[in-house]
Amino acid sequence: MTKKGSVTVFLALVLSLMLSLICTSVESVRMAAARTQILGSLDIGLYSLFGQYDSSLLKEYDLFFLDGSCGGGMLHMAGLYDNMKSYMEPVLKQNSQKLSIVQGGFTGYRLATDEEGEAFYHQIVQYMKETLGSQGIQLLLKQTKERQKKTKEAEESGNQAENGKMLESYESEMNSAAQSSQAAQEAQQQNQNGGNNADVFGSGPGDAGAPSFSSNADQNVVNPVTVIQRIRKMGLLQLVLPPGRSVSDKKISRKTLVSGRTLQKGFGFTETLKKDTSYTSGLLYQQYLMEKLGNFRRPSSKGLGYQVEYILEGKDNDLDNLKAVAGKLLIIREGVNFAHLLSEPGKRSQAAALAAGIAATFLIPPAVSVIEKALLLCWAFGESILDVRELLDGGKVPLVKSAADWQLSLGNLSNLMDSLDTRRHSVKDGMSYEDYLQVLLLSKSRNVKLKRGMDMVELGIRSMPQRDQFLLDSCITAIEASVDVQANRRKVFTVTKQYGYE
């Protein structure tokens, strides 16, 4: 029986098409698997690379950054790429795929100091939000706003009192009044001499009422203004430093720090970080500074001792920074205390009585008003010395004083130097030195606090063993990597991926 082969040819054609479809599908699946494997290798490479974060930064400052210098100073991106590649290759060799890296590199990276330190700032704010929680943040906001308002008013009052040049006016008026009194005394003496001649030739009825400027003067009256004038010429730290405390002599070179040198720059990221200028974020940032950096009450062993004072003043040594901060505290306290004296009728009457006694003693009645104002200012200054001394000794001082909180009497003002540590005292609900530092930080611009904060973090890491070359502008917060990988010697895949701590 004769058999026809048309069906066999048809099936062969169908099978060939099916086989081609199957092979194409297998190859497509294979390429898809290869691409997935390549993406997985890049993920693992970047993840492993960023897993090598700077442990010192994390331990000391709770910051996640990758040291892009590979242990040196300047950025070493080639070394970082080789490191990432070493993690990718074992993944590419898995399974039966023949995958090999043709070329690759970093098409972008962002540094901690880019955009004026925005990545650095963002990390800190996020860390503080997670640490404090919503209730802690609300409490911090409430306390700080109240203190900021009252402190600002006190500083303005203190500056007005100082800039008003009351003591200069006091000296001028005293000299002018003295000259007037001297002229009056000379005129009185002439009248008295004329009266003596009249005794010989006959007494005139009008001579009996001639005025005398010293008839009721108390020669034992002590003028505290002259004492305070001498004290004001002394070194500030000599007056306010508590006993047994010395001042750090540490110095730095600002030219080597973030705020003083030309920084390395990242590239390749088209989207910039959104600048966070909210009041809450600013407060969280400076709360972080207070917690992580040293100050006079809690000196740091890394870099400068008084790091918060450096952020406030920007001097290159602890001594000058502390002196400048102590001067601001004195002005604030002087403003508060001067306002208290003006609002206390009892204290004002004491000052008025003493001013009258001084004017009578020195034969200058016209200067009573000027003497009273000078006395009030000197009294406020003396009280402020005790306040700042108490703050530096770890005590607390009320932002606004009551009569019960007042320490220095007008009678003891002349003996201020003998009572620097016997009359001052702390109060339970007052503000500490650290509280005042935090309020003072609010007056500094965001950019200044950010740059100087980076200075102190950088300096802190440099003080560690074998980290003296550390640069914060070599710290990477995000990377974009791109690699070309050949799959099965047939097709080259290009994959790009971003990864970072943000």
Buried (B, 14 or more C-beta within 10 A) or exposed (E): EEEEEEEEEEEEEEEEEEEEEEEEEEEEEBBEBBBEBBBBBBBBBBEBBBEEBBEBBEEBBBBBBBBBBBEBEEBBBEBBBEBBBEBBEEBBEEEEBEBBBEEBBBBBBBBBBBBBBBBBBBBBBBBBBEBBEEEBBEEBBEBBEEBBEBBBBBBEBBBEBBEEEBBEEBBEBBEBBBEBBEEBBEEBEEBEEEBEEEEEEEEEEEBEEEEEBEEEBEEEBBBBBBBBBEBEEEEBBEBBBBEEEEBBEBEBEBEEBBBEEEBBEBEBBEEEBEEBEEEBBBBBBBBBBBEBBBBBBBBBEBBBBBBBBBBBBBBBBBBBBBBBBBBBBBBBBBBBBBBBBBEBEEBBEBBBEBBBBBBBBBBBBBBBEBBBBBBBBBBBBBBBBBBBBBBBBBBBBBBEBEEEBBBBBBEBBBBBEEBBEEBBEBBEEBBBBBBBBBBBBBEBEBEBBBBBBBBBBBBBBBBEEEBEEBBBBBBBBBBBBBBBBBBBEEEEBEBEBBBBBE
